[in-house]
């Protein structure tokens, strides 16, 4: 029987899966493009209206309100308390007091 020798492992390789390598290359490409755009800026001789800041705040607020509206059921399920199996309601616990003790239970 032939003995197959395994090559020694070279340790944990960082970003060894193809998905991780693709994500890192996209991230680096975006970073390089942003760096080029930020270093090659020219002065802008323009005027920004003071109401523009409020408009951007309104835009951000509307975005969050819309996201909340769309994902409200998922957020509710995330925050809602899950029923505990220990406190599961027993069928006999739904009976009224008069059903358990009889019709004369509340007489003085």
C-alpha positions in Angstrom: 0.0 0.0 0.0 1.4 3.4 -1.0 1.7 6.1 1.6 0.4 9.5 0.5 2.3 12.4 2.0 0.4 15.5 2.6 2.0 18.8 2.1 2.5 20.8 5.3 -0.2 23.4 6.0 1.1 26.9 5.5 -1.0 28.3 8.4 -4.3 30.1 8.2 -4.4 32.1 5.0 -6.1 35.4 5.2 -8.9 35.8 2.7 -8.6 32.3 1.4 -12.1 32.0 -0.1 -12.9 33.4 -3.5 -15.8 35.4 -2.1 -13.6 37.1 0.4 -11.0 37.9 -2.2 -13.6 39.4 -4.5 -15.1 41.5 -1.7 -11.6 42.8 -0.8 -10.7 43.7 -4.4 -14.0 45.6 -4.8 -13.4 47.4 -1.5 -9.9 48.3 -2.6 -11.0 49.5 -6.0 -13.7 51.8 -4.4 -11.1 53.1 -2.0 -8.6 53.9 -4.8 -11.3 55.6 -6.8 -12.4 57.7 -3.8 -8.7 58.5 -3.0 -8.2 59.8 -6.6 -11.4 61.8 -6.5 -10.5 63.4 -3.1 -6.9 64.3 -4.1 -7.8 65.8 -7.4 -10.6 68.2 -6.2 -10.8 71.7 -7.4 -12.1 74.7 -5.5 -15.8 75.2 -6.1 -16.9 78.8 -6.2 -20.6 78.3 -5.4 -23.2 79.1 -2.9 -25.0 76.6 -0.7 -28.3 77.8 0.6 -28.7 77.5 4.4 -31.9 75.5 3.8 -29.9 72.8 2.0 -28.8 71.3 5.4 -32.3 71.0 6.6 -33.3 69.4 3.3 -30.6 66.8 3.7 -31.8 66.1 7.3 -35.3 65.7 6.0 -34.0 63.3 3.3 -32.2 61.2 5.9 -35.3 61.2 8.2 -37.5 60.2 5.4 -35.1 57.4 4.5 -35.2 56.0 8.1 -39.0 56.4 8.3 -39.4 54.5 5.0 -36.9 51.8 6.1 -38.8 51.4 9.4 -42.1 51.2 7.5 -40.8 48.5 5.1 -39.1 46.4 7.8 -41.5 47.0 10.7 -42.6 43.4 10.8 -39.1 42.1 10.9 -38.1 44.6 13.5 -41.1 43.6 15.6 -40.2 40.0 15.4 -36.6 40.8 16.3 -37.6 42.7 19.4 -40.7 40.7 20.4 -40.4 38.3 23.3 -40.5 34.7 22.2 -43.0 32.5 24.1 -41.4 30.3 26.7 -42.2 26.6 26.5 -42.2 26.3 30.3 -45.2 28.7 30.6 -47.3 27.1 27.9 -50.9 27.4 28.7 -52.5 24.2 29.8 -56.0 23.6 28.4 -57.5 23.3 31.9 -56.3 26.8 32.8 -58.8 28.4 30.5 -61.8 27.4 32.7 -63.5 29.9 34.8 -63.6 29.8 38.6 -67.2 28.6 38.6 -66.4 25.8 36.3 -63.6 24.7 38.5 -65.3 25.1 41.9 -68.9 24.7 41.0 -71.7 27.3 40.7 -71.8 28.0 44.5 -68.1 28.9 44.8 -68.6 32.7 45.1 -71.5 32.7 47.6 -71.0 34.3 51.0 
